Amino acid sequence: MAPIAIGDVIPDGTLAYFDDHDQLQHVSVHSLATGKKVILFGVPGAFTPTCSLNHVPGFIEKAEELKSKGVGEILLMSVNDPFVMKAWAKTYPENKHVKFLADGSANYTHALGLELDSTERGFGIRSRRFALLLDDLKVKVANIESGGEYTASSAEEILKTL
């Protein structure tokens, strides 16, 4: 399957998270992105070094600037279960804008065509690192890394496009 690309409408899918009342929620991606400018970014795994030290903090630090440029939602997804994503989110007490979403079985990652097969390394199927800028479900920017590197998918690179 070809990866999601500029001009595509993102497929709908269901991701999971824990709300402020510690209740497990399942949410449609379309319900989060319809009629809005949204950043959806994905990482290979929670608590991994590049993801935890660079990728996620970059979006947290730039969230106000992104919002000032019309971004309505900043969505982070990873192929982890919602309990792991909840624990990971707690390591960023300064975060007010990035929503941590779980794609536990990689179903949505597969729908986007963004799987990263790390089976040989013992990690199974993960998500490639990416950042998509969506406008009412349509992909306007698709910064997709070829493997686990971190160059094109940063908050800074998305800001350059706004």
C-alpha positions as CSV (number, residue, x, y, z in Angstrom):
1,M,0.0,0.0,0.0
2,A,1.3,3.4,-0.9
3,P,1.8,5.9,1.9
4,I,-0.7,8.7,2.4
5,A,0.3,11.7,0.3
6,I,-0.4,15.3,-0.4
7,G,-3.9,15.7,-1.8
8,D,-5.3,12.5,-0.2
9,V,-8.2,12.6,2.2
10,I,-7.1,10.7,5.3
11,P,-9.0,7.5,6.0
12,D,-11.1,7.3,9.1
13,G,-10.0,5.1,11.9
14,T,-10.3,4.7,15.6
15,L,-7.6,5.6,18.1
16,A,-7.8,5.3,21.9
17,Y,-6.8,7.5,24.9
18,F,-7.7,8.1,28.5
19,D,-9.7,11.3,29.2
20,D,-9.3,13.6,32.1
21,H,-11.6,11.4,34.2
22,D,-9.3,8.3,33.6
23,Q,-12.0,6.8,31.3
24,L,-10.8,4.9,28.2
25,Q,-12.1,6.6,25.1
26,H,-12.2,5.5,21.5
27,V,-12.2,8.3,19.0
28,S,-12.7,8.6,15.3
29,V,-9.9,10.4,13.5
30,H,-12.4,12.1,11.3
31,S,-14.3,13.4,14.4
32,L,-11.0,15.1,15.5
33,A,-10.1,16.5,12.1
34,T,-13.2,17.4,10.2
35,G,-13.5,21.1,9.5
36,K,-10.2,21.9,11.1
37,K,-6.5,22.4,10.4
38,V,-4.9,19.5,12.3
39,I,-1.4,18.2,12.7
40,L,-1.2,14.4,13.0
41,F,2.3,13.2,13.8
42,G,3.4,9.7,14.4
43,V,6.4,8.1,16.2
44,P,7.9,4.6,16.3
45,G,7.3,4.2,20.0
46,A,6.6,5.7,23.3
47,F,9.5,6.3,25.6
48,T,12.0,5.8,22.8
49,P,15.0,8.2,22.9
50,T,14.4,10.3,19.7
51,C,10.6,10.4,20.2
52,S,10.8,11.3,23.9
53,L,13.8,13.8,23.8
54,N,13.2,15.5,20.4
55,H,10.1,14.8,18.4
56,V,7.3,15.1,21.1
57,P,9.0,18.0,23.0
58,G,9.3,19.9,19.8
59,F,5.6,19.8,19.2
60,I,4.8,20.7,22.9
61,E,7.2,23.6,22.8
62,K,5.9,24.9,19.5
63,A,2.2,24.2,20.2
64,E,1.2,27.9,21.0
65,E,3.0,29.0,17.8
66,L,1.2,26.3,15.8
67,K,-2.1,27.2,17.3
68,S,-1.5,30.9,16.5
69,K,-1.2,29.9,12.8
70,G,-4.6,28.3,12.8
71,V,-3.9,24.7,13.9
72,G,-6.9,23.5,15.8
73,E,-5.6,20.1,17.0
74,I,-2.1,18.5,17.5
75,L,-2.5,14.8,17.5
76,L,0.3,12.3,18.4
77,M,-0.1,8.7,17.6
78,S,2.0,5.7,18.3
79,V,1.6,1.9,18.0
80,N,1.3,1.5,21.7
81,D,-1.6,0.7,24.0
82,P,-3.5,3.5,25.6
83,F,-2.1,2.7,29.1
84,V,1.4,3.3,27.7
85,M,0.4,6.5,26.0
86,K,-1.2,7.8,29.2
87,A,1.9,7.1,31.2
88,W,4.1,8.7,28.5
89,A,1.9,11.8,28.4
90,K,2.4,12.2,32.2
91,T,6.1,12.7,31.6
92,Y,5.3,16.0,29.9
93,P,3.5,18.0,32.7
94,E,3.9,21.2,30.7
95,N,1.8,19.8,27.8
96,K,-1.5,21.5,27.2
97,H,-2.1,20.9,23.5
98,V,-0.8,17.6,22.2
99,K,-3.2,14.7,22.5
100,F,-1.5,11.3,22.9
101,L,-3.4,8.7,21.0
102,A,-2.9,4.9,20.9
103,D,-3.0,2.8,17.7
104,G,-2.4,-0.4,19.7
105,S,-2.8,-2.9,16.9
106,A,-1.3,-0.6,14.2
107,N,-4.6,-0.7,12.3
108,Y,-4.6,3.1,11.6
109,T,-0.9,3.1,10.8
110,H,-1.6,0.4,8.2
111,A,-4.5,2.4,6.8
112,L,-2.1,5.4,6.3
113,G,0.5,3.1,4.7
114,L,3.1,4.1,7.2
115,E,4.2,0.9,8.8
116,L,7.7,0.4,9.9
117,D,8.6,-3.3,10.3
118,S,11.0,-3.6,13.2
119,T,10.4,-7.3,13.8
120,E,14.1,-8.1,13.3
121,R,14.9,-5.8,16.1
122,G,12.3,-7.3,18.4
123,F,9.8,-4.4,18.2
124,G,7.2,-5.7,15.8
125,I,5.2,-3.4,13.5
126,R,5.6,0.2,14.4
127,S,4.8,3.5,12.7
128,R,7.3,5.4,10.6
129,R,8.0,8.8,11.9
130,F,5.8,11.4,10.2
131,A,4.0,14.7,10.4
132,L,0.9,15.4,8.4
133,L,-0.8,18.8,8.1
134,L,-4.5,18.3,7.4
135,D,-7.1,20.8,6.4
136,D,-10.6,19.4,6.7
137,L,-9.3,15.9,6.3
138,K,-7.2,16.6,3.2
139,V,-3.4,16.2,3.4
140,K,-1.7,19.5,2.7
141,V,1.8,18.5,3.9
142,A,3.1,15.0,4.3
143,N,6.6,14.9,6.0
144,I,7.3,11.2,6.1
145,E,10.6,9.8,7.2
146,S,11.9,6.7,5.4
147,G,12.9,4.9,8.5
148,G,13.5,5.9,12.1
149,E,15.3,9.1,11.4
150,Y,14.2,12.5,12.6
151,T,14.6,15.3,10.0
152,A,11.5,16.2,8.0
153,S,8.8,15.5,10.6
154,S,9.7,18.0,13.2
155,A,7.5,20.8,14.5
156,E,9.9,23.3,13.0
157,E,9.5,21.8,9.5
158,I,5.7,22.0,9.9
159,L,5.9,25.6,11.0
160,K,7.8,26.4,7.8
161,T,4.7,25.4,5.8
162,L,2.2,27.5,7.7
